[in-house]
Amino acid sequence: MSNVPADLKYTNSHEWIRNEGDGIVTIGITDHAQELLGDLVFVELPEVGASAETGSEIAVVESVKAASDVYSPLDGEVIEVNEALVDAPEQVNDSAYEDGWLLKLKLADAGALDALMNAEAYTAHAESEDH
C-alpha cells in the first residue's frame, strides 16, 4: 500500500485533508490516487473565493491515462490554490502530501472533519478497491 500519513483525514474518492487549525484545511489527492492515475500532465484548480460543497467537483487532475475529478470533502470557501501546479502538475506525483497540495478551504463547519476517514480506515478502503 502507498504512503498514508496518520495525521490526515481521507475520503472514499481518494482526497486527503490536513487540518491547519482555525477552520482551515488543505486538500489534495492521495498517494494511492496519483499512483493509479500515473504521470499528471494538467491540473485545473478552482478560483479563489469559489464556494465548495461536500461531494461536488472542486478540481480536475489529468494524467496521460485519464482525467479525474477531485471532489470537495467538506463545505467551505476556497481561500488559496497551489498555483505552482499549473506549470508543474508532476509535483502531485512527486510529493502528494507536501508540494502537491491542491487547495485550501475555510470550512463552513469545522466539526465536519470528524466524519472523514482516518488513515487506518482509508488504507482498508483503498485495499478493498484494489481486489
C-alpha positions in Angstrom: 0.0 0.0 0.0 1.2 3.5 -0.7 2.0 6.2 1.8 -0.9 7.1 4.1 0.1 9.7 6.7 -1.6 9.1 10.1 -2.2 12.8 10.8 -4.5 13.4 7.8 -8.2 12.6 7.1 -9.4 10.9 3.9 -12.4 10.4 1.7 -13.8 7.4 -0.3 -12.8 9.3 -3.5 -9.1 9.5 -2.5 -8.8 13.1 -1.3 -6.7 13.9 1.8 -7.4 16.7 4.2 -5.0 18.3 6.6 -6.4 20.4 9.4 -4.5 23.6 9.6 -6.5 25.0 12.5 -8.8 28.0 12.7 -11.3 26.2 10.4 -8.8 26.0 7.5 -7.9 22.7 5.7 -5.5 21.8 2.9 -6.8 19.3 0.4 -5.0 17.1 -2.2 -5.3 13.7 -3.8 -3.7 10.7 -2.0 -0.5 9.0 -3.0 -2.7 6.0 -3.9 -4.8 8.1 -6.3 -1.7 9.6 -8.0 -0.2 6.1 -8.4 -3.4 4.9 -10.1 -3.6 7.9 -12.4 0.1 7.9 -13.4 2.0 10.9 -14.6 -0.1 14.1 -14.2 0.1 16.5 -17.1 -2.6 19.0 -16.2 -4.3 20.3 -13.0 -7.4 22.5 -13.2 -7.9 24.4 -9.9 -10.9 26.4 -8.7 -11.0 30.2 -8.4 -10.1 31.7 -5.0 -13.4 32.7 -3.4 -15.3 29.8 -5.0 -17.7 28.0 -2.7 -17.2 24.3 -2.2 -20.0 21.8 -1.4 -19.4 18.4 0.1 -19.2 15.9 -2.8 -19.2 18.4 -5.6 -16.4 18.7 -8.1 -13.7 21.2 -7.0 -10.8 20.5 -9.3 -9.6 18.2 -12.1 -6.4 16.3 -12.5 -5.4 14.8 -15.8 -2.8 12.2 -16.5 -1.6 10.6 -19.7 -4.1 7.8 -18.9 -7.3 9.7 -17.8 -8.9 12.8 -16.4 -10.3 12.5 -12.9 -12.5 14.9 -10.9 -11.4 15.9 -7.4 -14.4 16.3 -5.0 -14.7 18.7 -2.1 -14.7 16.6 1.1 -16.4 19.5 3.0 -18.4 22.7 2.6 -16.5 25.9 2.6 -14.8 28.7 0.6 -11.6 28.3 -1.4 -9.1 30.7 0.1 -5.9 29.6 -1.7 -4.9 27.3 -4.6 -1.5 25.8 -5.4 -0.5 28.0 -8.4 2.8 26.1 -8.8 0.8 23.1 -10.1 -0.3 25.0 -13.2 3.3 24.8 -14.5 4.4 21.7 -12.6 1.5 19.2 -12.2 4.1 16.5 -11.7 4.5 17.8 -8.1 1.4 15.8 -7.2 3.2 12.7 -8.3 6.4 13.6 -6.7 5.0 14.9 -3.4 1.3 14.2 -3.0 1.1 15.3 0.7 3.5 18.3 0.6 4.3 20.2 -2.6 1.4 18.6 -4.5 -1.5 20.0 -2.4 -4.3 21.4 -4.5 -6.3 24.0 -2.5 -7.2 25.4 0.9 -10.7 25.7 2.2 -12.2 27.9 5.0 -14.7 25.4 6.4 -18.4 26.2 6.9 -18.3 23.7 9.8 -15.0 22.6 11.3 -16.8 19.8 13.1 -17.5 18.1 9.8 -13.9 16.9 9.8 -14.8 14.3 12.3 -16.9 12.4 9.8 -14.0 11.7 7.5 -11.9 8.6 7.5 -8.7 8.2 9.5 -5.6 6.7 7.9 -6.4 3.1 9.1 -10.0 3.3 7.6 -8.7 4.8 4.3 -6.0 2.1 4.0 -8.7 -0.6 4.4 -10.9 1.2 1.9 -8.1 1.6 -0.8 -7.0 -2.0 -0.3 -10.6 -3.3 -0.8 -10.9 -1.4 -4.1 -7.7 -3.0 -5.3 -9.1 -6.5 -5.1 
